[in-house]
Amino acid sequence: MLQFSKFVAVRAALAVLTLVLVSFIVFTLMELVPGDCAERYVAFKSSQGSVITAADIQIERVRLGLDQPYVQRWGSWIFNAFQGEFGDSCILRVNIAQLLGQKFWLSLGLCLSALLLAYAIAIPVGIIAATSKNAVLNNSLRLVSYLGLALPNFLLALMIMLFSTVFFGDSLTGLFSKEYRDAPWDYDKVMDFLGHAWLPVFILGWSATAFAIQTVRALMSDEIGKLYVTAAAARGVSGRRLLMRYPARHALSPIINSLGFDLNRIFTELPIVALILTLTEAGSLLIEALARSNDQQLAGAIIFMLTASIVGINFITDIILALTDPRIRRSIVG
């Protein structure tokens, strides 16, 4: 128990250190963008017809604390970020926490649902592909997985939208119907959301499923040929019991450990899918902040929150692996 507690403490400290380092990188990148928030805001006001002077820029810079030393501003930013407060959007002039609100959690929910769908399909299919001696079945599964890797998610989204529009007269865009878009959450809005969310979940999970099938199949194929499986079979262990107790148990540990990586990969595909499906969530806000408005404060907040989610998932998976595999604990704490 003491060893496990030490393991948890070490992993928690590493998670916090990772977030601090990421915050430093994100904040530094925000600072390297030409022009600070005060200049971009007054430039925006100038484009709206307002007359802006150098004194106005300096007043805005002081108000935002941009006249303070770099390290002090970073320390203040990371301290507030750990409390979920990121200040105001540089361009939109609204509180970022309020602006993101449920948008980030909707985005994270879509990505986690896509991840769950991918592994719910990939684990049993990958095990079957690795153990089945049916050539037709193996080649069919291999073809499906290759198709998933070769067909980009955004192209799949366009194909589904085109098919639905031509044959059903509905483009299947958005996360809510018009009447529920600004309505408070209730049972009807939840059902409406579920009726729309299945499409982005399916599209985001498309390539993730294909990639996971290939990974599970390769890991299972490698484990099945090892001596400890042969020894277990010689002792009379066979069938599903042999697969699940020995090769599958060891093959799935790397899969669990890669959940954070896969979540990051799915989220990187979300912005382009969000643009195609006109989703109003954090993915589309990230594209807006980076490519259109140059709102680095908003982009930095989204990236930091995503990183915190990935680090949190990695921490949880490390704990799960430590509970199921003592070798993981010993590799960290000795």
Summary of the structure (lengths in Angstrom):
residues: 334
radius of gyration: 24.3
end to end distance: 14.1
largest distance: 85.5
contacts: 991
relative contact order: 0.14
helix: 80%
strand: 1%
